[in-house]
Amino acid sequence: MNDLKRMGLAVTLPELERCARWLKAGARDVELQDICEPEVMDGDWRGVARRSAELLDGHTGRIGVHAPFSNIAIASLDSQIRAVVQSRLNLGLDYVEAVGGSHMVIHSPFYFLGHALVAHQTTLEAEIALAHLTLAPILERAAGLGCVLVVENILDLNPAPLLRLVASFGSPHLRLSIDVGHAHIMGSRGAPPAAHWLSQGAELLGHVHLQDNDGTEDAHLAPGGGTVHWPGILRELRASQTDPRLIVEVVPGEVEQAMRWIGALETDQT
């Protein structure tokens, strides 16, 4: 049974400046997302990482990083594209190493799952094999750093292919990430409810992004600001046996509301 007391936030440096003390006081999960930004990737990322590490000095909770994701296709057929993807994911691991991280989020390769032209019925094994080509050296390095790669649902309409991808590695250093808000949006397009994703993925679950929306766009609102059915989500999370990282991932203007929601959740449990 998970008491949810580790639940924390996804932040970039400006938000971390505001809430580092709160994160440290509760030994909360934290996910640093600065390296996703192109201007940071190709700029002074070491300085950003150094400042983030300073703010989290003494933090006894789990620290993670969101890897670069824009145009990053982990199942690319093109070997030259694959090399670029590996370079960007290695940059993410450089950031993990700099801040003492223990997880790194990467995105699902199944962008068109459920599309009439790309149903993955005959191509799934080939796509998984391509993902192995991309991720094998990344996973080896991550394991050496004590870092778990977590693969997040994006436009996936069905958890089964993503579960097969994660399970195919047979590694404790590659786990499933479920973004509740993404699952909720795809639910309006025929996908199962978000809570179903959590129950189906329970054995492989390593990470959860919690965010709200109205089912039409990826708004990243604080829980309660959209139409996600939170009682079902929280019931599944409390039943979790894998102690996943629990990250509330909201836009900067929603951070304080997210902190209040987490605080209220903890009060309700006492």
C-alpha positions as CSV (number, residue, x, y, z in Angstrom):
1,M,0.0,0.0,0.0
2,N,1.3,3.4,-1.0
3,D,0.6,6.3,1.3
4,L,1.4,8.9,-1.4
5,K,3.6,10.9,1.1
6,R,6.4,11.1,-1.5
7,M,4.2,12.9,-4.0
8,G,6.1,15.9,-5.4
9,L,6.4,18.2,-8.4
10,A,7.9,18.5,-11.9
11,V,9.7,21.9,-12.1
12,T,12.1,24.0,-14.1
13,L,14.6,26.2,-12.3
14,P,12.3,29.2,-11.7
15,E,9.7,27.0,-10.0
16,L,12.4,25.2,-8.1
17,E,13.6,28.5,-6.7
18,R,10.1,28.9,-5.2
19,C,9.4,25.5,-3.9
20,A,12.7,23.7,-3.1
21,R,12.2,24.2,0.6
22,W,8.8,22.6,0.5
23,L,10.1,19.7,-1.6
24,K,13.0,19.1,0.8
25,A,10.8,19.4,4.0
26,G,8.7,16.5,2.8
27,A,11.5,14.5,1.2
28,R,9.3,14.6,-1.9
29,D,9.8,13.3,-5.4
30,V,11.0,16.0,-7.7
31,E,11.5,16.0,-11.5
32,L,13.8,18.6,-13.1
33,Q,12.7,19.4,-16.7
34,D,15.1,22.2,-17.7
35,I,17.1,19.9,-20.1
36,C,13.9,19.5,-22.3
37,E,14.3,23.2,-23.4
38,P,16.4,23.7,-26.5
39,E,17.9,26.9,-25.2
40,V,19.2,24.9,-22.1
41,M,20.3,21.8,-24.1
42,D,22.5,24.0,-26.3
43,G,23.3,26.6,-23.7
44,D,24.6,26.7,-20.1
45,W,22.9,23.5,-19.0
46,R,25.7,22.8,-16.5
47,G,25.1,26.1,-14.8
48,V,21.3,25.3,-14.6
49,A,22.1,21.8,-13.2
50,R,24.6,23.3,-10.7
51,R,22.0,25.8,-9.4
52,S,19.3,23.1,-9.2
53,A,21.7,20.8,-7.2
54,E,22.4,23.7,-4.8
55,L,18.8,24.3,-4.2
56,L,18.2,20.6,-3.5
57,D,21.2,20.2,-1.3
58,G,20.2,18.1,1.7
59,H,17.1,16.7,-0.1
60,T,16.5,13.1,0.9
61,G,13.8,12.4,-1.6
62,R,14.1,11.0,-5.1
63,I,15.3,13.3,-7.9
64,G,14.6,12.7,-11.5
65,V,15.0,14.3,-14.9
66,H,12.8,14.6,-18.0
67,A,14.9,13.8,-21.0
68,P,14.7,15.9,-24.2
69,F,11.6,14.9,-26.2
70,S,11.0,17.3,-29.1
71,N,11.3,15.3,-32.3
72,I,12.9,12.5,-30.4
73,A,11.8,9.2,-31.9
74,I,13.2,6.2,-30.0
75,A,12.0,3.7,-32.7
76,S,13.5,5.5,-35.7
77,L,14.3,3.3,-38.8
78,D,16.9,5.9,-39.9
79,S,20.3,5.1,-38.3
80,Q,21.4,8.7,-38.5
81,I,18.3,9.9,-36.8
82,R,18.9,7.2,-34.2
83,A,22.4,8.6,-33.5
84,V,20.9,12.1,-32.9
85,V,18.3,10.6,-30.6
86,Q,21.0,8.8,-28.6
87,S,23.0,12.0,-28.4
88,R,20.1,13.8,-26.9
89,L,19.2,11.0,-24.5
90,N,22.8,10.9,-23.4
91,L,22.6,14.6,-22.7
92,G,19.7,13.8,-20.5
93,L,21.8,11.3,-18.6
94,D,24.6,13.9,-18.3
95,Y,22.0,16.0,-16.5
96,V,20.9,13.1,-14.4
97,E,24.5,12.6,-13.3
98,A,25.0,16.3,-12.6
99,V,22.0,16.5,-10.2
100,G,22.2,13.0,-8.7
101,G,19.0,11.8,-10.4
102,S,17.5,8.3,-10.1
103,H,15.0,8.4,-13.0
104,M,14.7,9.8,-16.4
105,V,11.5,10.1,-18.4
106,I,11.5,9.3,-22.1
107,H,8.5,9.3,-24.5
108,S,6.6,6.3,-26.0
109,P,7.5,5.7,-29.7
110,F,3.9,4.7,-30.5
111,Y,2.6,8.1,-31.7
112,F,0.0,6.8,-34.1
113,L,-1.4,3.9,-32.2
114,G,-5.0,3.4,-33.1
115,H,-4.7,5.4,-36.4
116,A,-6.4,3.7,-39.3
117,L,-3.1,3.6,-41.2
118,V,-0.8,2.6,-38.4
119,A,-2.4,0.0,-36.1
120,H,0.8,-1.7,-35.1
121,Q,-0.8,-5.1,-35.6
122,T,2.0,-6.4,-37.9
123,T,4.8,-3.8,-37.1
124,L,5.0,-3.9,-33.3
125,E,7.8,-6.4,-33.0
126,A,9.9,-4.5,-35.6
127,E,9.2,-1.2,-33.7
128,I,10.2,-2.8,-30.4
129,A,13.4,-4.1,-32.1
130,L,14.2,-0.6,-33.3
131,A,13.6,0.8,-29.8
132,H,16.1,-1.7,-28.5
133,L,18.7,-0.5,-31.0
134,T,18.2,3.0,-29.8
135,L,18.0,2.4,-26.1
136,A,20.5,-0.4,-25.5
137,P,23.5,1.8,-24.9
138,I,21.3,4.4,-23.1
139,L,19.9,1.8,-20.7
140,E,23.4,0.4,-20.0
141,R,24.7,3.8,-19.1
142,A,21.5,4.5,-17.0
143,A,22.0,1.3,-15.1
144,G,25.6,2.3,-14.3
145,L,24.3,5.6,-12.9
146,G,21.6,3.8,-10.8
147,C,19.0,5.6,-13.0
148,V,15.7,4.1,-14.1
149,L,14.4,5.0,-17.5
150,V,10.6,5.4,-17.5
151,V,8.7,5.3,-20.8
152,E,5.7,7.6,-20.8
153,N,2.4,7.2,-22.7
154,I,1.9,10.1,-25.1
155,L,-0.7,9.4,-27.9
156,D,-1.1,5.8,-27.0
157,L,-4.7,4.5,-27.2
158,N,-4.0,1.1,-25.6
159,P,-1.5,0.2,-22.8
160,A,-0.7,-3.2,-24.3
161,P,2.0,-2.3,-26.8
162,L,3.7,0.0,-24.3
163,L,3.6,-2.8,-21.7
164,R,5.2,-5.2,-24.3
165,L,7.9,-2.7,-25.1
166,V,8.8,-2.2,-21.4
167,A,8.6,-5.9,-20.6
168,S,10.8,-6.8,-23.6
169,F,13.9,-5.3,-22.0
170,G,13.6,-7.4,-18.9
171,S,15.4,-4.8,-16.9
172,P,14.7,-3.2,-13.5
173,H,16.2,-0.1,-15.0
174,L,13.4,0.4,-17.6
175,R,9.9,0.8,-16.3
176,L,6.5,2.2,-17.3
177,S,5.5,5.8,-16.8
178,I,1.8,6.8,-17.0
179,D,0.7,10.3,-17.6
180,V,-2.8,10.5,-16.2
181,G,-3.7,13.6,-18.3
182,H,-2.5,12.0,-21.5
183,A,-4.6,8.9,-20.8
184,H,-7.6,11.1,-20.0
185,I,-7.4,12.9,-23.3
186,M,-7.0,9.7,-25.3
187,G,-10.0,8.3,-23.4
188,S,-12.2,10.7,-25.4
189,R,-10.8,9.0,-28.5
190,G,-11.7,5.4,-27.5
191,A,-8.9,4.6,-25.0
192,P,-9.6,3.1,-21.6
193,P,-10.0,5.4,-18.6
194,A,-6.8,6.6,-17.0
195,A,-7.3,4.4,-13.9
196,H,-7.4,1.4,-16.2
197,W,-3.9,2.3,-17.4
198,L,-2.7,2.3,-13.8
199,S,-4.3,-1.1,-13.0
200,Q,-3.0,-2.7,-16.3
201,G,0.5,-1.4,-15.8
202,A,0.7,-2.0,-12.1
203,E,3.5,-4.6,-12.2
204,L,5.8,-2.5,-14.4
205,L,4.9,0.9,-13.0
206,G,7.8,3.1,-12.1
207,H,6.6,6.6,-12.5
208,V,3.3,8.7,-12.8
209,H,2.7,12.2,-14.1
210,L,-0.4,13.6,-12.4
211,Q,-2.1,16.5,-14.2
212,D,-5.6,17.5,-15.1
213,N,-7.4,18.7,-18.3
214,D,-10.9,18.7,-19.8
215,G,-10.2,15.9,-22.2
216,T,-9.5,18.1,-25.2
217,E,-6.0,19.4,-24.7
218,D,-2.9,18.8,-22.7
219,A,-3.5,21.7,-20.3
220,H,-1.4,20.4,-17.3
221,L,-3.7,21.9,-14.7
222,A,-3.5,21.1,-11.0
223,P,-5.6,18.1,-10.1
224,G,-9.2,19.2,-9.7
225,G,-9.0,21.8,-12.4
226,G,-10.3,19.5,-15.2
227,T,-12.4,16.4,-15.6
228,V,-10.0,13.6,-14.5
229,H,-11.8,11.2,-12.1
230,W,-9.3,11.6,-9.2
231,P,-10.9,9.2,-6.7
232,G,-10.2,6.3,-9.1
233,I,-6.7,7.5,-9.8
234,L,-5.8,7.8,-6.1
235,R,-7.3,4.4,-5.3
236,E,-5.1,2.8,-7.9
237,L,-2.0,4.7,-6.7
238,R,-2.6,3.8,-3.1
239,A,-2.9,0.1,-4.1
240,S,0.4,0.3,-6.0
241,Q,3.1,-2.2,-4.9
242,T,6.0,-0.8,-7.0
243,D,6.5,2.5,-5.2
244,P,6.4,4.6,-8.4
245,R,7.7,8.2,-8.5
246,L,4.7,10.4,-8.1
247,I,5.1,13.7,-9.9
248,V,2.4,16.4,-10.3
249,E,3.3,18.0,-13.6
250,V,1.6,21.3,-14.2
251,V,2.3,24.6,-16.0
252,P,4.1,27.2,-13.9
253,G,1.0,29.1,-13.0
254,E,-0.6,26.0,-11.4
255,V,2.3,25.1,-9.1
256,E,1.0,26.7,-6.0
257,Q,-2.5,25.1,-6.6
258,A,-0.8,21.7,-7.1
259,M,1.0,22.1,-3.7
260,R,-2.2,23.0,-2.0
261,W,-3.9,19.9,-3.6
262,I,-1.1,17.6,-2.4
263,G,-1.3,19.2,1.1
264,A,-5.1,18.6,1.2
265,L,-4.6,15.0,0.1
266,E,-2.2,14.4,3.0
267,T,-4.6,16.1,5.5
268,D,-7.4,13.8,4.3
269,Q,-5.2,10.8,5.0
270,T,-4.4,11.7,8.6
